[in-house]
Amino acid sequence: MNSTKSDARATGRPGGSGRTPFPYGRVLLLLLALTALYVGVWAAFMPTSWYDSFPGFGRHWLPVLGPYNEHLSRDVGALYLALAALSAGAARRTADTYTVRLTGVVWLVFSVPHLIYHLRHLDMYSGSDRPLNVLSLGAFVVAGAVLLMLPGTRSGRR
């Protein structure tokens, strides 16, 4: 087989099989993208509503952390929109393990300090909000680690 065909298959480019070395990687990346899009659009374009009502579903996790700051809220929204864009892009090219793993690293760089902060401030929450914070934020750490460890045959480098 010539290198062009094998490169196309390995990177998911047109002309290749588009098979992924880890088929659930695309699902995970799309879930991350959708979650980030949910937070990002809400925080960037409706920052007061996001601050007052995040994560939704009758819960209010942000007001207990301090006063509202529109600039910070919109910046958080922009950050999540960037994570959504990266995750969606990686989901389109899951055979490119370099991009998928890099996406995992980016999620970890964001999610580990975010989780650590909230673990140190769980006393601000009551009842089921404590475990829900840990579970929801911990899920992003696990997702980033899973993406980082995905099996693959090519890194996408030339």
Buried (B, 14 or more C-beta within 10 A) or exposed (E): EEEEEEBBBBBBBEEBEBEBBBEEBBEBBBBBBEBBBBBBBBBBEBBEEBBEBBBEEEBEBBEEEEEEEEEEBBBBBEBBBBBBBBBBBBBEBBBBBBBBBBBBEBBBEBBBEEBEEBEEEEEBBEEEBBEBBBEBBBBBBEBBBBBBEBEBEBBBEE
